[in-house]
Amino acid sequence: FVFKLTAAKQQDHFFQAAYLEERDAWVRDIKKAIHCIDGGQRFARKSTRKSIRLPETINLSALYLSMKDPEKGIKELKLEKDKKVFNHCFTGTSVIDWLVSSNSIRNRKEGLMLASSLLSEGYLQPAGDTSKAAAEGLSDTPFLDLSDAYYYFPDSGFYCEGNSSDDDVVLKEEFRGLVVKQGCLLKQ
């Protein structure tokens, strides 16, 4: 899960991720930065809370722990799409449904904002082409309230079976652990 970034001055920088999804998240963030800079825009990773005006009363970390609760949280499933099996994941619709049923939000539009915040801060990760494309900015919102948009918790043991591309092969390993803070290299 190593990738190389070559700077304009022919300096090579090597990055190593712990697993495929982390590598893909880094690549996605770096591509966004390059796209901003190439377009003449200034790139700065803003706090999600500030950029979408998330109320101070919302604690994303506590919400994440509630979502992961084995009894009352979001149920992780084995889902299949395009001849791929996604283990330990859930749909975008189930996230919004859970937020509504837990009285965390008033409506689905508010749920999209909150789920997008969880995604931006690394509490949720996209799984599958539909949700990954939205997270990369190819949709109106980074998070999709769809039954065919799959997501997973970073420390859930997610893995995918049946990928056809050699570039996307994910080994049948379970990755567990606690995400303290996910981020990316902003400046060296």
Salt bridges, closest charged atoms under 4 A:
ASP12 OD2 - LYS4 NZ 3.85
ASP24 OD1 - ARG23 NH2 3.04
ASP24 OD2 - LYS132 NZ 3.76
ASP97 OD1 - ARG108 NH1 2.82
GLU110 OE2 - ARG106 NH2 2.48
GLU121 OE1 - LYS181 NZ 2.94
ASP145 OD2 - ARG108 NE 2.78
ASP148 OD2 - LYS81 NZ 3.69
ASP155 OD1 - LYS68 NZ 3.14
GLU161 OE1 - LYS172 NZ 3.74
GLU174 OE1 - ARG176 NH2 2.50
